Amino acid sequence: MPTATASLSFSIGIARDLPTLRQACAVRALAYGHHLGDQPGLARSLAEPDDTDLAPGTAVLVCRDKADGRVIGTARIQRNHPRPLPIEGCIELPPALADHARAEITRLAILPGADSLVRPMLVKACWMYAVAAQIRTLVIGARSASLVRIYKGLGFHDLLADAEGSRQVPLSHAGGLPHHILAFDVVSAERHWHASRHALYGLMVETWHPDLQLIADPVPALRPAVQARFRPAAASRLHRQLPAAGLRRRRAAPPATVHA
């Protein structure tokens, strides 16, 4: 259970309208743009929502700076239902992963100069989302050795590492660029963090961050119906009528008859 409460300089939620999704796409384009100088087509495509963003089973996390309201970070989580993960079109996942619910994190992007907690908080938000959605494993691709080290520090492990070291595979949904593939065990994460006295255990588990809001408010269209159903005046009339109706029913009931 959380033992502390911490406020962040930003909030994280799920994009629930097209303008917010477009703001997340703008962050992707800026964050990835300098890496994709030789692929201008891919860089431009990141600036607009794609089919995966709008598909069932996809959630786009949005990190918004409290000071100026700008979106400064984002990540996309796609579940393997109702359609396979994009990464499954590039590699064959081990049976231990392929036999249960899983999700892929893509389009993780952070603006230069953003709060250093944005990345770990996006990972925490992905973990919390996976727990709520009963996802067992998260997978992610990382292009550079430095990103691999960062994700390993957060609890991921290199899925393709062997005795000869790590290897990369090209990902078609990332412009065909080679990536290391890492996996994260959602179910055992808390146990492993605790057992290894991981430096992030306090941040990930023992601290409640109210700025992580992944559950939507009620659908606006439902509110009028709820309010109409429970109007105070109607409730008051119902309260006055019920006792009288009950008395009338009791008075109308015939006396009990006992047969010898």
N, C-alpha and C positions, 0 to 999 in steps of 0.2 A: 504494500500500500504506500502511496506517496506520503512522505514525511515533511515536505516543504512545498511552498508555492513560489513560483518565480514568474515575473513579468518580463516579456521580451520587447525589443524595439520594433517588432513586426508581428503580424498575425499570419496564420496559415489556415486556409479554407479550401473548399472545392469550387472550381469555376462552375457557375450555374446559369450563366447567360453568355450570349455571343460577345458582347463588348469586353467582358472580363477575359474570356478565352482569347480574344485578339490581343489583349495586353500581355497575356502569357506568351503568345506567339512572338510578339515583338521582343521580349526578353530572350527567347530562343535564338532569334535571328541575330541579335547583338552579341550574345555570348558565344555562339558557334561561328559567327561570320568570319573572324580572323583565322579560324582553323580551316575554313573551306574556301580559301581564296582561289583554289584551282577548280572549284565546283560551284560556280555562281548560280547554277540552276537549283541545286540543293539548298543553297543559302537563301534564295528567294522563296523557295517552297516552305521554309520554316516560318516565314513571316505571316502565313495564313493558316487557319485551322485545316486539318486534313480529315480524311474519312475516319481514321482511327480515333481522333479527338471526339468525333460525334457518334461513334459506334456504341451500342450497348456493351456493358462490361468495362467501360473505360471511365476513369476519373482523372481530371487534371487538377493538381494541387497548385494553389497560387499563394505566394508569399508577398504580403503587402506591407511596405514601410509605414509605420504609424505617423511619422513626422510629416510626410508630404503626400501619402496615399499612393505612391508609385508601386507598381509590381516590380520586385527586385529578384525574385526567384520563382522557379516552377519545376514541377516534375509530373510525369504522366504514369499512371498505373493502369495496365490492361490485364484483366483476368483471362484465363484460358477458356472461358465460356461466355458467350455462345460460339466463339470461334477460336482457333488455335492462336498461340502467341506468335508474334512476328519472328522471334528468334528461332522458333521451331521449323521455320522454312529454310534455315541456314545450317543448323546443327541438329543432331539427334540427342535429345536429353537422356541422361541415364535413367533406367527404369525406376530407381528410387524417387526421382523427381517427377517422371512422366505419369506415375500411377496415382497422383493425388492433386488436389487443387493448387494452382500456382498462378503467379502473376509476374509480369515483366515491367521493370521501371525503365522508361525511355524519356528522352527530351528533358533530362535534368539539366537545368541551366540557371546560372546565378550571375547577376551583373557585377562587373568589377567594382571593388570598393564596398561591397555589401557587408553587413555584419557577419563576423566569422562563424556565428552560430546558425546561419541560414542552412548550410549543408547538413549538419547533424540534426537540426530540427526537421528538415524535409525528410530525412531518413526515419526519424522518430514518427513523423506523421504517416509515412508509408507503412511502417511497422504497425502502428495503431489501426490504420485502415485495413491492413491484412488480417489482423486479429479479429476485427469486427466482421469481416467478410469470410472468415474461416478459411483463409488461404494458408497453406502450409509452407510454401517456398516462394521467395522473391528472387528473380534473376535480373542481372544488369550487365551491360557491356561497358568496358572502359578502354579508351584508346591508348592511354599512356601508362608508363610504369608508376608515375607519381599518383595517378588516380587509383591504380590498383592498390598502392600502399594506403591511400586514404580509406578506401572501402574495406580493406582488410582490417584497418584500425577500428572500423565501425562494426565489425563482426561478420563481414562477408568472407567467403573462401573461394579460391581460384578453382573453378570447375574443371578446367582443362589442363591443370598442372600435372606433370608426371615426373619420373626420375630425370628426365632431360630438361626439366624446367617448364616455364609457362609457354603457352603458344597462343596465337591469335587466329581468328577466323573472320572473313569478310562478312559484314551484315548488310543485306540488301536494303533494309529499311533505314540504314544509316549511310546511304550513298555508296555502298560496297566497300567502305573503309574497314580495315582490319581492327578487331577488338578482342581484348581479353574478356572472358565470360566468367562472371562471379555469381555465387548463389548465397542466399541468406536463409537460415532455418528459422522461420517465424516462431514456431512452437517452443523450441528449446532456447531461444535467444536469452530470455531472462535468466534461466538456470545457468547458462554458460557465462553470462556476464557476472553473475554473482559468484560462481565457483572460481573464476579466474581473477576475481577482484578487479574487474575491468574499470578503467578510469571513467568510463561513460555510464557506469551503472547508476550512479546518483542522478545524472541528467536524464537518462532514458526511463528509469523505473521509479526512483524515489522522489522525483520532483513532478508536481502537477503544474502544467503550463496552460493556464486558461486561454492563452492566445491561440492554441491549437483547437480549431472548431471545425470538426469534420462531419457533424450531423446537421442536416438542413432543418430550417424552421418549417412548420406545417405549410403545406401548399396553400397559397393565398386563396385559391378558388374554394377550398374547403371551409375557410373561416366563416363566411356568411351563413352557410348551412348550419354550422355548429352553433353560432350565435342565435340563429332563428329558432333552433330546436330548444334552446335553453334560455328564452327570454325571461327576465326577472318577473314581468307581469304575468306571463303564462304560468311560471312556476308558483307564483303566489296564489293564483286561482286554483291551481291543482292542489296546493297544500290545504286550501280552505275546503275543497270539495271532498277530499279523501276521507276525513273523519266522519262526515255526515253520511257518505255512501256506505261506509263500514257499519255505522249504527243502523241504517235502514236494512242492510242485509241481515244483521243479527236479529233485528226485531221481526223480520219476515220469516225467519226459520221456524219450522214447526217444532213443537216440544218433543223431546225424546220419549218414546213409548217402550216400556219394559214388558215383555211377555213372560208369563210364568211357565 
